[in-house]
Amino acid sequence: MKKMETREFLLHARLDPQELKAWIEAGWLASGRAEDPRLFSEIDVARAQLIQDLKADLGVNDEGVAIILDLLDQVYGLRGMLHHLVSAIGAQQEAVRRQIIADVRAAATLAGAEPRRRNSVRKVKPQ
């Protein structure tokens, strides 16, 4: 993944240095290191663009931006853990995989949260 210094990041993200400083202090952006020069990635550019969209296009205030970014970070982390879990299950013998799947379905049913199949569509009754 390409790393860029602050000047290049500011150009790509269309930010001014004061905004960047405020966003780093708020924890919305984290450069690769606290040293000078700071290094940023393309993911940081996308995150900055998301922040700009939330604030300018959707009118989200700073507290809302912080909450949204925190939730997105949690989802991203959970997706990563789920990927590792699926890989670990896939490395098991067939009988073990089948038992794990059966146990997960049983637990979901008990919790009242039957897992949805990929690409399934919920039908909503019109009001």
CORQUIFEN-V349749 format. One record per pair of residues at least 24 apart in sequence whose ideal C-beta (glycine too) atoms are under 6 Angstrom apart, sorted by the first residue. I is the first residue (numbers start at 0). J is the second residue. If there is no record, write none. Layout:
I_J / I_J
//
This chain:
0_40 / 2_38 / 3_39 / 4_36 / 5_36 / 5_37 / 8_39 / 11_44 / 12_44 / 12_47 / 14_47 / 27_68
//
